[in-house]
Amino acid sequence: MAGLCEGGNEPPGSLKAIYNRITASEMRFMRRTAGYTKWNRKINEDILKELQINSILADIMSLSRKLASACENSIIYPLLK
């Protein structure tokens, strides 16, 4: 029986394995939305550009960075250290 990584060397609960699973699920949906199958051999970035959207993980990472910088610049942050 295949594990969560499906052939990868990462343990099933690792952050990289989770990232890869989310990306694969997202792109399966985006391919169908754009009218392609995996046999069309389209690059993920090309599909996202065609649909004029960003990857959900890119948005989450961007918001995470903004939140981290906002916390570092807040008055309360030094008190939490």
C-alpha distances in whole Angstrom, upper triangle without the diagonal:
4,7,10,11,9,11,14,15,16,15,13,17,19,21,20,17,18,21,19,17,21,22,19,20,24,24,22,25,28,27,27,30,32,31,29,26,24,25,29,27,29,29,28,31,33,32,32,36,36,36,38,35,34,30,29,28,31,33,32,32,36,37,35,38,41,40,40,43,45,44,45,48,49,52,49,47,49,50,46,45
4,7,8,6,7,10,12,13,12,11,14,16,18,17,13,15,18,15,14,17,19,16,17,21,21,19,22,25,24,25,28,29,29,27,23,21,23,26,25,26,26,25,28,30,28,29,33,33,32,34,32,30,27,26,25,28,30,29,29,33,33,32,34,37,37,37,40,42,41,42,45,46,49,47,44,46,47,43,43
4,5,5,8,9,10,10,9,7,10,12,15,14,10,12,15,13,12,15,17,15,16,19,20,19,22,24,24,25,28,29,30,27,24,22,24,27,25,27,26,24,27,29,28,28,32,33,32,33,31,29,25,24,22,26,28,26,26,30,31,29,31,34,34,33,37,38,38,39,42,43,45,43,41,43,43,40,39
4,6,9,9,10,9,8,5,8,10,12,11,7,9,12,10,8,12,14,12,13,16,17,17,19,21,22,23,25,27,27,25,23,20,23,26,24,25,23,21,24,27,25,25,29,30,29,30,27,25,21,20,19,22,24,22,23,26,27,25,28,31,30,30,33,35,34,36,39,39,42,40,37,40,41,37,37
4,6,5,7,7,7,6,9,9,11,9,6,9,11,8,8,12,13,11,13,16,17,17,19,21,21,23,25,26,27,24,22,19,22,24,22,23,21,20,22,25,24,24,27,29,28,29,27,24,20,20,18,21,23,22,22,25,27,25,27,30,30,30,33,35,34,35,38,39,42,40,37,40,41,37,36
4,6,9,10,10,9,13,13,15,13,9,12,13,10,10,13,14,12,14,17,17,16,19,21,21,22,25,26,26,23,20,17,20,22,20,22,21,20,23,25,24,24,28,29,28,30,28,26,22,22,20,23,26,25,25,28,29,28,30,33,33,33,36,38,38,39,42,43,46,44,41,43,44,41,40
4,7,9,11,11,14,14,16,13,11,14,15,12,12,16,16,14,17,19,19,19,22,23,23,24,27,28,28,25,22,19,20,23,21,22,21,21,23,26,25,26,29,30,30,32,29,27,24,24,22,25,27,26,26,29,31,30,31,34,35,34,37,39,39,40,43,44,47,45,42,44,45,42,41
4,6,8,9,12,11,13,10,8,12,13,10,11,15,15,14,16,19,19,19,22,23,23,25,27,28,29,26,23,20,22,24,21,22,21,20,22,25,25,25,28,30,29,31,28,26,22,22,20,22,25,24,23,27,28,27,28,31,32,31,34,36,36,36,39,41,44,42,39,41,42,39,38
4,7,9,12,10,12,10,9,13,14,12,14,17,17,17,19,22,22,22,25,26,26,29,31,31,32,29,27,24,26,28,25,26,24,23,25,28,28,28,31,32,32,33,31,28,24,24,22,24,27,25,24,27,29,27,28,32,32,31,33,36,35,35,39,40,43,41,38,39,41,37,36
4,6,8,6,9,7,6,10,11,10,12,15,15,16,18,20,21,21,24,25,26,28,30,31,32,29,27,24,27,28,26,26,24,22,24,27,27,26,29,32,31,32,29,26,22,22,19,21,24,22,21,25,26,24,25,29,28,27,30,33,32,32,35,37,39,38,34,36,37,34,33
4,6,5,9,9,7,10,12,12,13,15,17,17,19,21,22,23,25,27,27,29,31,32,33,31,29,26,29,31,28,29,27,25,27,30,29,29,32,34,33,34,30,28,24,23,20,23,25,23,22,26,27,24,26,29,29,28,31,33,32,32,36,37,39,37,34,36,37,33,32
4,6,9,9,6,8,11,11,10,13,15,15,16,19,20,20,22,24,25,27,29,30,31,29,27,24,27,29,27,27,26,23,26,29,28,27,30,32,31,32,29,26,22,21,19,22,24,21,21,25,26,23,26,29,28,27,31,32,31,33,36,36,39,37,34,36,37,33,32
4,7,8,7,7,10,11,11,13,15,16,17,19,21,21,23,25,26,28,29,31,32,30,29,26,29,31,29,29,27,24,26,29,28,27,30,32,31,31,28,25,21,20,17,20,22,19,19,23,23,21,23,26,25,24,28,29,28,29,33,33,36,33,30,32,33,29,29
4,5,5,6,9,10,11,13,14,16,17,19,20,21,23,24,26,28,29,30,32,30,28,26,29,30,28,28,25,23,24,28,27,26,29,31,30,30,27,24,20,19,16,18,20,18,17,21,21,19,21,24,23,22,25,27,26,27,31,31,34,32,29,31,32,28,27
4,5,5,6,9,10,11,12,14,15,16,18,20,21,22,24,26,27,28,30,28,27,25,28,29,27,26,23,20,22,25,25,23,26,28,27,27,24,20,17,16,12,15,17,14,13,17,18,15,17,20,20,19,22,24,23,24,27,28,31,29,26,28,30,26,26
4,5,5,6,9,10,10,12,14,15,16,18,20,21,22,25,26,26,28,26,25,22,25,26,24,23,20,18,19,23,22,21,24,26,26,26,23,19,16,15,12,14,17,15,14,17,19,17,18,22,22,21,24,26,26,26,29,31,34,32,29,31,33,29,28
4,5,5,6,9,10,11,12,14,15,17,19,20,21,23,24,26,27,25,23,21,24,25,23,23,20,18,20,23,22,22,25,27,26,26,23,20,17,16,13,16,19,17,16,20,21,19,21,24,24,24,27,29,28,29,32,33,36,35,32,34,35,32,31
4,5,5,6,9,10,11,12,14,15,17,18,20,22,23,24,26,24,23,21,24,26,23,23,21,18,19,23,22,20,24,26,24,25,21,18,15,13,11,14,16,14,14,18,18,17,19,22,22,22,25,26,26,27,30,31,34,32,30,32,33,30,30
4,6,5,6,9,10,11,12,14,16,16,18,20,21,22,24,23,22,20,23,24,21,20,18,15,16,20,19,17,20,23,21,22,18,15,12,11,8,11,13,11,11,15,16,15,17,20,20,20,23,25,25,26,29,30,33,32,29,31,33,30,29
4,6,5,6,9,10,11,12,14,15,16,19,20,21,22,20,19,16,20,21,18,18,15,13,15,18,17,16,20,22,21,22,19,16,12,12,10,13,16,15,14,18,19,18,20,23,24,24,26,28,28,29,32,33,37,35,33,35,37,33,33
4,5,5,6,9,10,11,13,14,15,17,19,20,21,20,18,16,19,21,19,19,17,14,17,19,18,17,21,22,21,22,19,17,13,13,11,14,16,15,16,19,20,20,22,24,25,25,28,29,30,31,34,35,38,36,34,36,38,34,34
4,5,5,6,9,10,11,12,14,16,17,18,20,19,18,17,20,21,19,18,16,13,15,18,16,15,19,20,18,19,16,14,10,9,8,11,13,12,13,16,17,17,19,22,22,23,25,27,27,29,31,32,35,34,31,34,36,32,33
4,6,5,6,9,10,10,12,14,15,16,18,17,16,14,18,18,16,15,13,10,12,14,13,12,15,17,16,17,14,12,8,8,8,10,12,12,13,16,17,17,19,22,22,23,26,27,28,29,32,33,36,35,33,36,37,34,34
4,5,5,6,9,10,10,13,14,15,16,15,13,11,15,16,14,14,12,10,13,15,13,13,17,18,17,18,16,14,11,12,11,14,16,16,17,20,21,21,23,25,26,27,29,31,32,33,35,37,40,39,36,39,41,37,37
4,6,5,6,9,10,11,13,14,16,15,13,12,16,17,16,16,15,12,15,17,14,14,17,18,16,18,16,14,11,11,12,15,16,16,17,20,21,21,24,26,26,27,30,31,32,33,36,36,40,38,36,39,40,37,38
4,6,5,6,9,10,11,12,14,14,14,13,17,17,16,14,13,10,12,14,11,10,14,15,13,15,12,11,8,8,9,12,13,13,15,17,18,19,22,23,24,25,28,29,30,32,33,34,38,37,35,38,39,36,37
4,5,5,6,8,9,10,12,11,10,10,13,13,12,11,10,7,10,11,8,9,12,13,12,14,12,11,9,10,11,13,15,16,17,19,21,22,23,25,26,28,30,31,32,34,36,37,40,40,37,40,42,39,39
4,6,5,7,9,10,11,9,8,8,12,12,12,12,12,10,13,14,11,12,15,15,14,16,15,15,12,13,15,17,18,19,21,22,24,25,27,28,29,31,33,34,35,37,39,40,43,42,40,43,45,42,42
4,6,5,6,9,10,10,10,11,15,14,15,14,14,11,14,14,11,11,15,14,12,15,13,13,12,12,14,16,17,18,20,22,23,24,26,27,28,30,32,33,34,36,38,39,42,41,39,43,44,41,42
4,5,5,6,8,9,10,11,14,13,13,11,11,9,11,11,7,7,11,10,8,11,10,11,10,11,14,15,16,17,19,20,22,23,25,26,28,29,31,32,34,35,37,38,42,41,39,42,44,41,42
4,5,5,6,5,6,7,10,9,10,9,10,8,11,10,7,9,12,11,10,13,13,14,13,15,17,18,19,21,22,23,25,27,28,29,31,33,34,35,37,39,40,41,45,44,42,45,47,44,45
4,5,5,6,7,9,12,11,13,12,14,12,15,14,10,12,15,13,11,15,14,16,15,16,19,20,21,23,25,26,27,29,31,32,33,35,36,37,39,41,42,43,47,46,44,47,49,46,47
4,5,8,10,12,15,14,15,13,14,13,14,13,9,10,13,11,8,12,12,14,14,15,18,19,19,21,24,24,25,27,29,30,31,33,35,35,37,39,40,41,45,44,43,46,48,45,46
4,6,9,11,13,11,13,10,12,11,12,10,7,9,11,8,7,11,11,14,14,16,19,19,20,22,24,25,26,28,30,30,32,34,35,36,38,40,41,42,46,46,44,47,49,46,47
4,7,10,12,10,12,11,14,13,15,13,10,12,14,11,11,14,15,18,18,20,22,23,23,26,28,28,30,32,33,34,36,38,39,40,42,44,45,46,49,49,47,51,52,50,50
4,7,8,6,9,8,11,11,13,12,9,12,14,12,12,16,16,18,17,19,21,22,24,26,27,28,30,31,33,34,36,37,39,40,42,43,45,46,50,49,47,50,52,49,50
4,5,6,8,8,11,12,15,14,11,14,17,15,15,18,18,20,18,20,22,23,25,26,28,29,31,32,34,35,37,38,40,41,42,44,46,47,51,50,48,51,52,50,50
4,5,6,7,10,10,14,13,11,14,17,16,16,19,19,19,18,20,21,22,24,25,26,28,30,31,32,34,36,37,39,40,41,43,45,46,50,49,47,49,51,48,48
4,5,8,11,13,16,15,14,17,19,17,19,22,22,23,21,23,24,25,28,29,30,31,34,34,36,38,39,40,42,44,45,46,48,50,53,53,50,53,55,52,52
4,6,9,11,14,12,11,15,16,14,16,19,20,21,20,23,24,24,26,28,29,30,32,34,35,36,38,39,41,42,44,45,47,49,52,52,49,52,54,51,51
4,7,9,12,11,10,14,15,14,16,19,19,20,18,21,22,22,25,27,27,28,31,32,33,34,36,37,39,40,42,43,45,47,50,50,47,50,52,49,49
4,6,9,7,7,10,11,11,13,15,16,16,16,19,20,19,22,24,24,25,28,29,30,32,34,35,36,38,39,40,42,44,47,47,45,47,50,47,47
4,6,5,7,9,10,11,13,14,14,14,13,17,17,16,19,21,21,22,25,26,27,28,31,31,32,34,36,37,38,41,44,44,41,44,46,44,44
4,5,5,6,9,10,11,12,11,11,10,13,13,13,16,18,18,19,22,23,23,25,27,28,29,31,33,34,36,37,41,41,38,41,43,41,41
4,5,5,6,9,10,10,10,9,9,13,13,12,14,17,17,17,20,22,22,23,26,27,28,29,31,32,33,36,39,39,37,40,42,40,39
4,5,5,6,9,10,11,11,12,15,16,15,17,20,20,20,23,25,25,26,29,30,31,32,35,36,37,39,42,43,40,43,45,43,43
4,5,5,6,8,9,10,10,14,15,15,16,19,20,20,23,25,25,26,29,30,31,32,35,36,37,39,42,42,40,43,45,43,43
4,5,5,6,5,6,7,11,13,12,13,16,17,17,19,21,22,23,25,27,27,29,31,32,33,35,39,39,37,40,42,39,40
4,5,5,6,8,10,13,15,14,15,18,19,18,20,23,23,24,26,28,28,29,32,33,34,36,39,40,38,41,43,41,41
4,5,8,11,12,16,18,17,17,21,22,21,23,26,26,27,29,31,32,33,35,36,37,39,42,43,41,44,46,44,45
4,6,9,11,13,16,15,15,19,20,20,21,24,25,25,27,29,30,31,33,35,36,37,41,41,39,42,44,42,43
4,7,10,13,15,14,14,17,18,17,19,22,22,22,25,27,27,28,31,32,33,34,38,38,37,40,42,40,41
4,7,9,12,11,10,13,15,14,16,19,19,20,22,24,25,25,28,29,30,31,35,35,34,37,39,37,38
4,6,8,7,7,10,11,11,13,15,16,17,19,21,22,23,25,26,27,29,32,32,31,34,36,34,34
4,5,5,6,9,10,11,13,14,16,17,19,20,22,23,25,26,27,29,33,32,30,33,35,33,33
4,5,5,6,9,10,11,12,14,15,16,18,20,21,22,24,26,27,30,30,28,31,33,30,31
4,5,5,6,8,10,10,12,14,15,16,18,20,21,22,24,26,29,28,26,29,31,28,28
4,5,5,6,9,10,11,12,14,15,17,18,20,21,23,24,28,28,25,28,30,28,28
4,5,5,6,9,10,11,12,14,16,16,18,20,21,22,26,26,24,27,29,27,27
4,5,5,6,9,10,10,12,14,15,16,18,20,21,24,24,22,25,26,24,25
4,5,5,6,9,10,10,12,14,15,17,18,20,24,23,20,23,25,23,23
4,5,5,6,9,10,11,12,14,16,17,18,22,22,20,23,25,23,24
4,5,5,6,9,10,10,12,14,15,16,20,20,18,21,23,21,22
4,5,5,6,9,10,11,12,14,15,19,18,16,19,21,18,19
4,5,5,6,9,10,11,12,14,18,18,15,18,20,18,19
4,5,5,6,9,10,11,12,16,16,14,17,20,18,19
4,5,5,6,9,10,10,14,14,12,15,17,15,17
4,5,5,6,9,10,13,13,10,13,15,13,14
4,5,5,6,9,12,13,10,13,16,15,15
4,5,5,6,10,11,9,12,15,14,15
4,5,5,8,8,6,9,11,10,12
4,6,8,9,6,8,11,10,11
4,7,9,7,9,12,12,13
4,5,6,8,10,11,12
4,6,7,8,10,12
4,6,5,7,9
4,5,5,7
4,5,6
4,6
4
